Amino acid sequence: MFKQKEVLSRAEALTPQLIKWRRNLHMNPELSFQEVRTSRFVTDILNDIHGMQVQTAVGFSTAVVGTLSNGPGPVIAIRADMDALPIDEENDVAYRSQHDGVMHACGHDAHTTIALGAAHLLAEKMQKGEWKGSVKFLFQPAEEKADDHGLTGAPYMVEAGVLDDVDAVIALHMSPEDELGTVKMNDGYSMASVDVFDAKIHGTGGHGAYPHLGSDPVWMLSQVLPALYGLTGRRVSPRDSAVLSIGKINTGFASNVIPSKINMQGTIRSYHPDVREVIHAELKKILAVVEPLGGNYELTIKPEDPALKNNPRINKLIKQTMKELYPHFILVDSPFGLGGEDFAHMTQVAPGAMFFLGCRKAGDQIRNLHTPIFDIDEQCLPVGAAIMAEAASCFLTDSN
């Protein structure tokens, strides 16, 4: 109990520094794969921590890995993503984004800050000999957007071997729907796999006054769309979490010309791999409807992230830590929704878990993720740092 109170006290003492770091990051957001300043910022702070070994460009030029080692033993990793979104911030605050069109609207500035705070707390505990083994701090680029190869930052770091010696990996995410004091956790599948599809429907096109002389891909699309939107709940069981959404349709250039081609793009989300395969197969069948109507189609499905699967044993460790540190907190046990999270690549390699930490200011409006008004209650920063540090410390102690 004394050590737990000490962790809370040390985390609270870090609060002014954590807020300063978070606001610095918030004012200087960088898009996916462009986190050059952020990477330097993280590296400089890690280098000032006694006993920290720092590696840069691990799998990608802006990725950073810090390692604390206190002799042989188990290894746990703490992951934080660093990139921002292409959004114009609308908050009227002193620390608003200084980069037009770029904003930390998903809380990655907070994730990075919390991991840095946990690094300080764990370094102090290491100096006191409170744990044996190693902690790796994975500062990851590009969670928000895949590159031309369909890869985000996590698979690049995994491929570089950052988890080869890791026994467990943990992460957190901001939850702006919930006030500080509420935490969401879930065993098993908790966030969706992400696939991007690109479909083209081809006809002959023609004059708008004589549609009977050719084949019209717009008419074909009118047959395809109801089938696509009926896929989940009809071809996929209503009990299975899945969704297909169309985000982009391009065609035509004049009011009196029937186009010869339609381009359509969308996203597929699901929890279970077998459901994912069913949706892929059904999408092909639905598009094939255009063939007897005089058209043909092309379909490309690009997988991005697998579904996030939380390990029950790692979740139990985090829950126990939270109950001991913050017994008044409310734990909500349910999946997090059909959003994607590339941390899922890491939990496929090592047992891992992510939890959502409430960050809404009491009485404030909900400032949803990926919106221009997103913001947090900065008192969640020491809370997140304490939970991550103590969970890592307990894992190392219990595993020895």
Secondary structure, DSSP 8 states (H G I E B T S, - for coil): -HHHHHHHHHHHHTHHHHHHHHHHHHHS---TT--HHHHHHHHHHHHTSTTEEEEESSSSTT-EEEEEEESSS-EEEEEEE---BS------STT--SSTT-B--SSHHHHHHHHHHHHHHHHHHHHTT---EEEEEEEE--SS---TTS--HHHHHHHTTTTTT-SEEEEEEEEEEEETTEEEE-SEEEE-EEEEEEEEEE---EETT-GGGS--HHHHHHHHHHHHHTTBTTTB-TTS-EEEEEEEEE--SSTTEE-SEEEEEEEEEESSHHHHHHHHHHHHHHHGGGGGGT-EEEEEEEEEE--EEE-HHHHHHHHHHHHHH-TT-EEEES---S---TTHHHHTTS-EEEEEEEEE-TT-----TTSTT----TTHHHHHHHHHHHHHHHHHHHH-
